């Protein structure tokens, strides 16, 4: 059995991790930790619906975590992992970090976009970007996984085959994304439903969202050239789910939707959790809620010579905790679907 600890159990992603890992056949949960707790509390005190699990939530204790765990999930706010990861790495514990702290390969870019100093720079080069459909071989050997963000997951999976196969213009990529309110965390969820519901709005427009450099970094790696995108996120009046509509200009006017669909299916032929839908089937978030799947469809707009791609996920599963467990499965040589078929 794999000994697993979760640090940051009281957030959305921590709760989702517990939901998945408590049913995982190869996992023993050895520790649940709340960063701000001063003393132990039974799990049922925070989550009554997990009362069937006789587990305690404990104050953070890095040494205890290192002594009892094979892998640690960090479900923490940005920058908090800086003081934790060095101790866990030195103890030989494998880490899956759900924050953005080690996703960006250039610390100066991280500091620009997150407006904080990166105090664990020496570990950036050790981190593998945890998008299994693109980096499975590196994930398998990694000691530190930087779990992708939810918006980047839809954007990168949606764009990757088109960019890798070279049939789109790398300039003028537009990504228009809508997320359920859980994407902003518990405090954002409470604020929204207290003050706004059922509002639907854009936010951080005109290149201000922190996921932009993450998307650009990974698409640039795929293409071998620097890519600049236009990205606009929106909040929609649902709890969970994320849909991105992506617009890319085609290089040739004789391209057809069936040909591009064939390329996408070939690109993802070995991917357990990416579904390429038929030409006339447009996915919605309802079909992926509480699953680890990403559904993708596309169609050429012949009038504008533009490929329109729609990519959908559950932002808390494939966009966060489910993808983290998928990464764990790869790291420990388990089938990627283990514990994730029904979440």
URMONOR-V609086 format. One line per field, one symbol per residue. phi: phi as a letter, one per 40 degrees, with the letter a starting at -180 (. if undefined). burial: + if it has 16 or more other ideal C-beta (glycine too) atoms within 10 Angstrom, else -. A space follows every 50 residues. Layout:
BEGIN
phi->???
burial->???
END
This chain:
BEGIN
phi->.ccbbbbhcccdccccccdcccbccbbbcbabbbdbccacbcdcccbdcb ccccbbcbcdaccccccbbcabcbbbcdgccdcbddcccccgccbbbccc cbcccbcccdccccfaccbbdccccccbccbdcbbdcccdccbbbccccc ddcccccccdcccccgbbcccgcbbbbbbcccccgcccccccccbbdbcb acafcggbcccdccccdccccccgbcbbbbbbcbbbcbcahabbbbbbcc cbcccbcdccdccccccbcbccbbbcccdcbbcbcdcbdgbccbbbbaac cccbfbcbbbbbacccbccacccccdcddccbfbddcdgbcbb
burial->-++++++++++++++++++++--+--+-+++++++-+---+-+--++--+ ----+-++-+-+--++-+++++++++--++++-++--++---++++++++ +++++-+--+--++---+-+--++--++++++++++--+--+++++++++ +++++++++++++---++-+--+-+-++++++++----+--+-------- --------+++++++++++++++---+-+-+++-++-+-+++++++++-+ ----+-+--++-++--++--+++++++----++-+--++-++++++++++ -----++++++++++++++++++++++++++--+-+-+++--+
END
